[in-house]
């Protein structure tokens, strides 16, 4: 994933909120979210589904609770989720989350070719993992999070982002959502099918000028199932 997405208060996001039984607030909406910024995560706490604000960077500095830029942990590669040395190994088993979005940006890698990707008629629920940090002076819990990325979707993805595809969860599948968010569910083998690259819903792809500006420069095209 190139490292940018947005969350817009529209009918698609309201539909996602209703399907998940959660409420997103104005502070969660943003037209441009970059790594290290604040994002909304949906997770389970004390048996209830909640929305928390998290830093979009899984590994924080233990003293400052700011992103530890030594490790690019805003994404977590799916092939590393089964390596015990990986930062996301334990969170994948104990603290999974959903990250609501409206669209995201992918780059080709040439520093000039970028595309905005949306799901046709739908918001997005990225599959992610999170960690908790304790702010010692106030005993406040600080959350950090990362989006799981999958192998590239070839050949449809070759001219968009040939390195990876973010994991997107079907938020209308309540049984799947229950299993994904359950912190006591450590049987990650049941999620093997989710870690295979596929088109969840038809994708609307639009070439844009710069990731931070999101301005379309060509007509959109569709990637179908």
C-alpha beads as a LAMMPS data file, in Angstrom:
LAMMPS data file: protein, C-alpha beads

225 atoms
224 bonds

1 atom types
1 bond types

-500.0 500.0 xlo xhi
-500.0 500.0 ylo yhi
-500.0 500.0 zlo zhi

Masses

1 110.0

Atoms # bond

1 1 1 0.000 0.000 0.000
2 1 1 1.350 3.414 -0.961
3 1 1 0.527 4.906 2.410
4 1 1 -2.469 7.196 2.157
5 1 1 -6.222 6.916 2.570
6 1 1 -9.218 9.023 3.497
7 1 1 -12.433 8.715 5.450
8 1 1 -15.323 10.907 4.339
9 1 1 -18.673 11.296 6.085
10 1 1 -20.992 10.055 3.355
11 1 1 -23.756 7.508 2.833
12 1 1 -21.293 4.659 2.199
13 1 1 -19.512 5.268 5.507
14 1 1 -22.851 5.544 7.312
15 1 1 -23.754 2.148 5.845
16 1 1 -20.469 0.692 7.138
17 1 1 -21.125 2.165 10.594
18 1 1 -24.613 0.676 10.683
19 1 1 -23.397 -2.736 9.531
20 1 1 -20.700 -2.792 12.221
21 1 1 -22.927 -1.311 14.914
22 1 1 -20.521 1.525 15.658
23 1 1 -20.539 5.305 15.551
24 1 1 -17.846 7.336 13.842
25 1 1 -17.398 10.937 14.940
26 1 1 -16.351 14.102 13.142
27 1 1 -12.775 13.851 14.427
28 1 1 -12.345 10.533 12.657
29 1 1 -13.104 11.985 9.209
30 1 1 -10.265 13.294 7.068
31 1 1 -9.774 13.856 3.357
32 1 1 -6.105 12.895 3.558
33 1 1 -4.516 10.554 6.112
34 1 1 -0.804 9.804 5.915
35 1 1 1.293 7.338 7.948
36 1 1 1.834 8.571 11.494
37 1 1 -1.523 10.358 11.498
38 1 1 -4.616 9.650 13.565
39 1 1 -7.029 7.004 12.302
40 1 1 -10.165 5.303 13.599
41 1 1 -9.961 1.627 14.521
42 1 1 -12.862 -0.688 15.294
43 1 1 -12.013 -3.305 17.905
44 1 1 -13.445 -5.237 20.815
45 1 1 -12.941 -4.181 24.420
46 1 1 -14.516 -5.856 27.444
47 1 1 -16.934 -7.691 25.181
48 1 1 -18.142 -4.578 23.394
49 1 1 -17.357 -3.268 19.916
50 1 1 -15.776 0.189 20.154
51 1 1 -14.125 2.850 18.003
52 1 1 -10.815 4.283 19.182
53 1 1 -8.365 6.789 17.765
54 1 1 -5.004 5.248 16.949
55 1 1 -1.700 6.322 15.457
56 1 1 -1.263 4.820 12.006
57 1 1 2.109 3.284 12.882
58 1 1 2.209 0.035 14.833
59 1 1 5.567 0.414 16.582
60 1 1 5.806 3.536 18.750
61 1 1 8.729 4.860 20.743
62 1 1 8.129 3.717 24.328
63 1 1 9.128 7.108 25.784
64 1 1 7.528 9.590 23.395
65 1 1 4.694 7.338 22.134
66 1 1 5.396 8.775 18.683
67 1 1 6.063 6.636 15.590
68 1 1 9.376 4.831 15.726
69 1 1 10.596 5.649 12.247
70 1 1 13.317 3.017 12.437
71 1 1 10.622 0.539 11.425
72 1 1 8.080 1.281 8.682
73 1 1 5.208 -0.345 10.557
74 1 1 2.175 1.467 9.127
75 1 1 1.695 -1.669 7.004
76 1 1 2.168 -5.311 8.009
77 1 1 2.941 -7.772 5.247
78 1 1 0.804 -10.900 5.330
79 1 1 3.783 -13.193 4.756
80 1 1 5.417 -11.837 7.918
81 1 1 2.384 -12.509 10.133
82 1 1 3.623 -16.047 10.729
83 1 1 7.161 -15.067 11.696
84 1 1 7.599 -14.888 15.474
85 1 1 10.152 -12.105 15.059
86 1 1 7.708 -9.861 13.184
87 1 1 6.185 -6.846 14.955
88 1 1 2.674 -7.907 13.945
89 1 1 2.996 -11.585 14.918
90 1 1 1.391 -11.259 18.358
91 1 1 -1.136 -8.527 17.444
92 1 1 -2.374 -10.701 14.556
93 1 1 -3.287 -13.340 17.124
94 1 1 -4.539 -11.129 19.963
95 1 1 -5.536 -7.663 18.742
96 1 1 -6.993 -7.468 15.265
97 1 1 -9.075 -4.502 14.161
98 1 1 -10.940 -2.950 11.260
99 1 1 -9.891 0.412 9.869
100 1 1 -12.707 2.302 8.083
101 1 1 -11.881 4.218 4.912
102 1 1 -13.510 5.725 1.851
103 1 1 -10.614 5.410 -0.612
104 1 1 -6.886 4.842 -0.699
105 1 1 -3.929 5.781 -2.873
106 1 1 -1.476 3.422 -4.530
107 1 1 1.753 4.421 -6.248
108 1 1 3.560 2.639 -9.062
109 1 1 6.918 3.266 -7.410
110 1 1 8.230 5.764 -9.956
111 1 1 7.320 8.762 -7.744
112 1 1 4.987 10.153 -10.392
113 1 1 2.234 7.599 -11.070
114 1 1 -0.551 7.420 -8.471
115 1 1 -4.112 6.110 -8.439
116 1 1 -7.070 6.553 -6.124
117 1 1 -8.946 3.311 -5.459
118 1 1 -12.542 3.079 -4.254
119 1 1 -14.936 0.166 -3.888
120 1 1 -17.950 0.758 -6.097
121 1 1 -20.847 1.992 -3.954
122 1 1 -19.159 0.975 -0.702
123 1 1 -16.878 2.151 2.053
124 1 1 -13.795 0.085 2.942
125 1 1 -12.936 -1.853 6.090
126 1 1 -9.211 -2.547 6.052
127 1 1 -8.086 -5.569 8.023
128 1 1 -5.533 -4.426 10.560
129 1 1 -3.780 -5.091 13.847
130 1 1 -3.243 -2.798 16.807
131 1 1 -1.198 -2.394 19.976
132 1 1 -1.818 -0.667 23.291
133 1 1 0.660 1.627 25.016
134 1 1 0.286 3.149 28.463
135 1 1 0.924 6.863 28.961
136 1 1 2.487 6.594 32.410
137 1 1 1.865 10.150 33.615
138 1 1 -1.878 9.856 33.063
139 1 1 -2.501 6.090 32.839
140 1 1 -4.114 6.800 29.462
141 1 1 -4.128 3.982 26.910
142 1 1 -2.660 4.977 23.549
143 1 1 -3.421 2.873 20.488
144 1 1 -1.299 2.251 17.425
145 1 1 -2.322 0.313 14.325
146 1 1 -1.168 -1.134 11.037
147 1 1 -2.926 -2.234 7.835
148 1 1 -2.249 -5.779 6.663
149 1 1 -1.033 -5.962 3.073
150 1 1 -1.320 -8.887 0.664
151 1 1 0.694 -9.932 -2.389
152 1 1 -0.054 -7.809 -5.485
153 1 1 -3.164 -8.518 -7.506
154 1 1 -1.733 -9.527 -10.867
155 1 1 -2.180 -8.666 -13.686
156 1 1 -4.803 -6.019 -12.791
157 1 1 -2.482 -4.364 -10.291
158 1 1 0.730 -4.364 -12.369
159 1 1 0.390 -0.747 -13.525
160 1 1 -1.015 0.514 -10.215
161 1 1 1.096 -0.900 -7.376
162 1 1 3.015 -4.097 -8.188
163 1 1 4.187 -4.694 -4.626
164 1 1 1.062 -5.191 -2.524
165 1 1 -2.688 -4.852 -2.004
166 1 1 -4.301 -3.865 1.324
167 1 1 -6.470 -6.452 3.039
168 1 1 -10.143 -5.483 2.831
169 1 1 -12.722 -7.265 4.982
170 1 1 -16.360 -7.826 3.999
171 1 1 -17.936 -5.790 6.804
172 1 1 -21.402 -7.137 5.904
173 1 1 -20.283 -10.644 6.880
174 1 1 -21.156 -10.437 10.569
175 1 1 -19.846 -13.910 11.382
176 1 1 -16.477 -13.065 9.830
177 1 1 -16.357 -9.714 11.616
178 1 1 -17.117 -11.404 14.947
179 1 1 -14.271 -13.871 14.464
180 1 1 -11.863 -11.193 13.252
181 1 1 -12.466 -8.834 16.177
182 1 1 -12.608 -11.512 18.898
183 1 1 -9.382 -11.058 20.945
184 1 1 -9.750 -14.546 22.382
185 1 1 -9.767 -16.087 18.909
186 1 1 -6.119 -17.053 18.375
187 1 1 -6.791 -19.555 15.588
188 1 1 -5.437 -17.436 12.746
189 1 1 -5.374 -20.413 10.398
190 1 1 -9.056 -19.774 9.762
191 1 1 -8.114 -16.476 8.095
192 1 1 -5.879 -18.080 5.458
193 1 1 -8.384 -17.397 2.654
194 1 1 -8.472 -13.700 3.586
195 1 1 -4.735 -13.455 2.990
196 1 1 -5.081 -14.403 -0.663
197 1 1 -5.255 -11.433 -3.021
198 1 1 -8.695 -10.992 -4.527
199 1 1 -11.133 -8.292 -5.595
200 1 1 -13.675 -8.008 -2.774
201 1 1 -15.975 -5.741 -4.787
202 1 1 -15.578 -3.923 -8.118
203 1 1 -12.901 -1.239 -7.793
204 1 1 -13.099 2.218 -9.283
205 1 1 -9.569 3.378 -10.141
206 1 1 -8.697 6.988 -10.942
207 1 1 -5.276 8.344 -11.837
208 1 1 -4.397 11.378 -9.681
209 1 1 -1.669 14.001 -9.681
210 1 1 -0.199 13.753 -6.166
211 1 1 -1.056 11.498 -3.197
212 1 1 -1.715 14.415 -0.852
213 1 1 -3.917 16.316 -3.311
214 1 1 -6.096 13.520 -4.742
215 1 1 -6.831 15.502 -7.931
216 1 1 -8.027 13.274 -10.831
217 1 1 -6.122 13.679 -14.085
218 1 1 -7.655 10.885 -16.179
219 1 1 -11.000 9.128 -16.566
220 1 1 -11.732 6.371 -14.048
221 1 1 -11.742 2.697 -14.978
222 1 1 -13.028 -0.400 -13.237
223 1 1 -11.348 -3.554 -11.954
224 1 1 -13.991 -6.227 -11.648
225 1 1 -14.093 -9.464 -9.714

Bonds

1 1 1 2
2 1 2 3
3 1 3 4
4 1 4 5
5 1 5 6
6 1 6 7
7 1 7 8
8 1 8 9
9 1 9 10
10 1 10 11
11 1 11 12
12 1 12 13
13 1 13 14
14 1 14 15
15 1 15 16
16 1 16 17
17 1 17 18
18 1 18 19
19 1 19 20
20 1 20 21
21 1 21 22
22 1 22 23
23 1 23 24
24 1 24 25
25 1 25 26
26 1 26 27
27 1 27 28
28 1 28 29
29 1 29 30
30 1 30 31
31 1 31 32
32 1 32 33
33 1 33 34
34 1 34 35
35 1 35 36
36 1 36 37
37 1 37 38
38 1 38 39
39 1 39 40
40 1 40 41
41 1 41 42
42 1 42 43
43 1 43 44
44 1 44 45
45 1 45 46
46 1 46 47
47 1 47 48
48 1 48 49
49 1 49 50
50 1 50 51
51 1 51 52
52 1 52 53
53 1 53 54
54 1 54 55
55 1 55 56
56 1 56 57
57 1 57 58
58 1 58 59
59 1 59 60
60 1 60 61
61 1 61 62
62 1 62 63
63 1 63 64
64 1 64 65
65 1 65 66
66 1 66 67
67 1 67 68
68 1 68 69
69 1 69 70
70 1 70 71
71 1 71 72
72 1 72 73
73 1 73 74
74 1 74 75
75 1 75 76
76 1 76 77
77 1 77 78
78 1 78 79
79 1 79 80
80 1 80 81
81 1 81 82
82 1 82 83
83 1 83 84
84 1 84 85
85 1 85 86
86 1 86 87
87 1 87 88
88 1 88 89
89 1 89 90
90 1 90 91
91 1 91 92
92 1 92 93
93 1 93 94
94 1 94 95
95 1 95 96
96 1 96 97
97 1 97 98
98 1 98 99
99 1 99 100
100 1 100 101
101 1 101 102
102 1 102 103
103 1 103 104
104 1 104 105
105 1 105 106
106 1 106 107
107 1 107 108
108 1 108 109
109 1 109 110
110 1 110 111
111 1 111 112
112 1 112 113
113 1 113 114
114 1 114 115
115 1 115 116
116 1 116 117
117 1 117 118
118 1 118 119
119 1 119 120
120 1 120 121
121 1 121 122
122 1 122 123
123 1 123 124
124 1 124 125
125 1 125 126
126 1 126 127
127 1 127 128
128 1 128 129
129 1 129 130
130 1 130 131
131 1 131 132
132 1 132 133
133 1 133 134
134 1 134 135
135 1 135 136
136 1 136 137
137 1 137 138
138 1 138 139
139 1 139 140
140 1 140 141
141 1 141 142
142 1 142 143
143 1 143 144
144 1 144 145
145 1 145 146
146 1 146 147
147 1 147 148
148 1 148 149
149 1 149 150
150 1 150 151
151 1 151 152
152 1 152 153
153 1 153 154
154 1 154 155
155 1 155 156
156 1 156 157
157 1 157 158
158 1 158 159
159 1 159 160
160 1 160 161
161 1 161 162
162 1 162 163
163 1 163 164
164 1 164 165
165 1 165 166
166 1 166 167
167 1 167 168
168 1 168 169
169 1 169 170
170 1 170 171
171 1 171 172
172 1 172 173
173 1 173 174
174 1 174 175
175 1 175 176
176 1 176 177
177 1 177 178
178 1 178 179
179 1 179 180
180 1 180 181
181 1 181 182
182 1 182 183
183 1 183 184
184 1 184 185
185 1 185 186
186 1 186 187
187 1 187 188
188 1 188 189
189 1 189 190
190 1 190 191
191 1 191 192
192 1 192 193
193 1 193 194
194 1 194 195
195 1 195 196
196 1 196 197
197 1 197 198
198 1 198 199
199 1 199 200
200 1 200 201
201 1 201 202
202 1 202 203
203 1 203 204
204 1 204 205
205 1 205 206
206 1 206 207
207 1 207 208
208 1 208 209
209 1 209 210
210 1 210 211
211 1 211 212
212 1 212 213
213 1 213 214
214 1 214 215
215 1 215 216
216 1 216 217
217 1 217 218
218 1 218 219
219 1 219 220
220 1 220 221
221 1 221 222
222 1 222 223
223 1 223 224
224 1 224 225
